[in-house]
Amino acid sequence: GWASPAFEIPDVVRAAWDAREAGNKAEKKWNRLLASYEKQFPAEAAEFRRRTSGTLPEGFDTRVASLIEELNAKGETVATRKASQSVLEALKPMLPELLGGSADLTGSNLTMVKASKAVVPGVVEAGNHLFYGVREFGMCAMMNGITLHGGFIPYGGTFLVFSDYARNALRMAALMKIRVVYVFTHDSIGLGEDGPTHQPIEHAASLRLIPDM
């Protein structure tokens, strides 16, 4: 029963989907609520505005430069995933907006640190680490949504070879140029104990081909 020409949206459909008026009302209500909150809790409101705008904390660059200097001076020989964990260990206290996570294998990819606290359904107390379950695509798609909502910088870990399962979400993040962090561990083609399904032979090269990855 579709009577309209190709690529033409009928006025009745356009009107049904037009949420501008409702959106304006909702935004005004939200702005009033935030202004009221700001009067009562100025410090918390300022922190909220900082995080949702994506601005990093004051002095962040200086602290990171100092951290890099310190780690370089140590010159430790460690696995890359252990080095990654050491960096996360240092960054968590500096960046309260860091939201960690892992699609399985958390103990192997070392995405949890001392300051990590699991997000538990139904528990109001704040957490900063999500156990995504064995769902690499789900994890990366959720990280995209979390970033687009604002207020968090999500990072998620899995073995490099399993980037295959998440590729469409990875590409969407690259296309949108959003701030998500992937911790892809076990990046050696010599990873043989679990067979060829765990050997990332072409993965680093194929990920580098994605513009803005």
Disulfide bonds with the S-S distance in Angstrom:
none
